[in-house]
Amino acid sequence: MASNQDLNERSLYLLKTLVERYIHDGQPVGSRVLSKDPHLKLSPATIRNVMADLEDMGLIHSPHTSAGRVPTVSGYRLFVNSLLTVKPLESSELDQLQTSLLTEHDGPGDVLNKASRLLSEVTKMAGVVTLPRRESVTLRHIEFLPMSNTRVLVIFVTDGQEVHNKIIHTDRLYSPAELQQAANYLNSVFAGRSLAKIRDLILKEMEQERSQVNQGMIDAVSMAQLAFSEKPKDDYVLSGETNLMGFSELSDMERLKQLFEAFSQKRGVIHLLDQCLLAEGVQIFIGEESGYRAFEHCSLVTSSYSINDEVVGVLGVIGPTRMAYEKVIPFVDVTAKLLGAALNSK
């Protein structure tokens, strides 16, 4: 791929102008249009020569029989990495975000849904927010209630006062008193710890010499292992996916079908978003960079969000490669920070 070291200032400016014009108009950009740019001060013939060089480098191409050119994925990548001038959010946009995300809500789920809708409404594209990973959620309280035979209902409360229920099958019958004793022990040992940490501690306790612990502790840890053994399925909240039907480059029925199938199956989208969990700042996948055929005409702009300084999820905007990156990037960045702040306050 060409880098900005391979191009002189004139070529870089022409590429920047072409990409910006194409993003704005959605039409292939020709030399005649570019020659009217007052900052270029180049003849149409010179512009055609520069465009030919950019095409040889794989930064632009000519769609069908059009005389104009459009950016390639490499062209967009060079533009985003080196030529883009990111515009800070206007105060009115920032106020809208803060009002929506930092005011009182019914719970964390409400905040996540609101963030997804805001991403969609403001950008007129699709907004996506992954749910906080249960691994990072903190246990507040656990209870065991006896059911029929060896079935036990586990009720545990996590930070944010979210209540989770699960039925486990134990290897013997437990009396209500034994279940209460097990819950008391687990609450004293594990309350305030993340579910991931609890799983590690349970394994260590199970490996201890049986002589070092009494039967009640063994029973409690055994039940905790049943309660927390499964890693929950990752999920996300998606809003505004129908907005994508309004973009001509995505309106092909086959492309739309692939895209909506990817949304419904979720695996590919989750895997893609997972790649952003460990990265700092805003991450951008352009076209085939995502590695998924369904997204080869889309760009995904993401940022991770944190609770208690721990990265727990990712949010982003999915749209055509022809998106206004200079507006979407800061919007995604600020929304991620405000979502983390809103969840921290829960």
Buried (B, 14 or more C-beta within 10 A) or exposed (E): EBEBEEBEEBBBBBBBBBBBBBBEEEEBBBBEBBBEBEEBEBEBEBBBEBBEBBBEBEBBBBEEEEEBBBBBBBBBBBBBEBBBEEEEBEEEBBEBBBEBBBEEBEEBBEBBBBBBBBBBBBBBBBBBBBBBBBBBBBBBBBBBBBEEEEEBBBBBBBBBEBEBEEEBEBEEEBEEEBBBBBBBBBBEBBBEBBBBBBBEBBEEBBEEEEEEBEEEBBBBBBBBBBBBEEEEEBEBBBBBBEBBEEBEBBEEEEBBEBBBEBBEEBEBBBEBBEBBBEEEEBBBBBBBBBEBEBBBBBBBBBBBBBBEEEBBBBBBBBBBBBBBBBBBBBBBBBBBBBBBBBBEEB
